[in-house]
Amino acid sequence: MEAGTRGEGVVRFGVVTPSLNAEPFLERTLRSVWSQRSDSVDVDHVIVDGGSTDRTLEIASRYPSRTVASTDDRGMYDAVNRGMAMVRGDVVGYINADDEIAPGAFQIIADAFAAHPEAGWVCGRVEYIDADGRPLGRMQPVRLTLRSYIGLGWSCIPQQTVWVRRSFWERVGPFDLAYRNCGDYDWYARALRVEHPLILHETLGRFRLHPGQLSLDPSKMIRESRMVQDRNGGRDAWGFVRGKILSLRLNARNPAWLVAKKAGRIKFTPE
């Protein structure tokens, strides 16, 4: 099947990848994207590049992805928004240039949307991997409410597993460019005001933990997380309690993940 074409009954996934000097991991990301194609799944992939000076563009040219320059964007979320405006797909989402889509994930998601036509968005289990691709642990999301999600103070909805119907993306709207690090947390809070996600129990994405990630700047993460909280009812005592309960439920559902965090195998701040 040629990129961008589709037959009867084929679900097209529109994938956006923001990139900037992504040479170390981009090849693995691209393989994970294009390996999803099958007789029933098509892929349109747009790489929005912020002006890479390494081999990013050379690597991207080996794949059917479309690469567009975005040297004047206002950060990662602006790049994703631009990509979403260009990408073609019944189901859309984004994957960073150092993360991966799990094998067979798009077929699982397509089947889930077919079985649940009322669902606007899905998420599922995420696998944490190191720079070399070695598994560090897995986290299965649990049901939540907007209040518990905001009270938690961080996003327990794994971005690498989130895929949405195009109509749902348009209903919630693009990422808010006021955020440089926590745009996902804000977008999922807005999505939760519309409906809860369909939570799947299969591994849908892989989150690579390595030095230098944008998401690993603790001071920026804390500041922007508080912005999301303040925009969604604040940080009152009852919200704090609900967040703590959600944290306990996450840990109870994912004991091995909790142990990996306590042992330092999974950590979200640099050394």
Secondary structure, 3 states (H helix, E strand, C coil): CCCCCCCCCCEEEEEEEEECCCHHHHHHHHHHHHCCCCCCEEEEEEEEECCCCCCHHHHHCCCCCEEEECCCCCCHHHHHHHHHHHCCCCEEEECCCCCEECCCHHHHHHHHHHHCCCCCEEEEEEEEECCCCCEEEEECCCCCCHHHHHHHCCCCCCHHHCEEEHHHHHHHCCCCCCCCCCHHHHHHHHHHHHCCCEEEEEEEEEEECCCCCHHHCHHHHHHHHHHHHHHCCCCCHHHHHHHHHHHHHHHHHCHHHHHHHHCCCCCCCCC
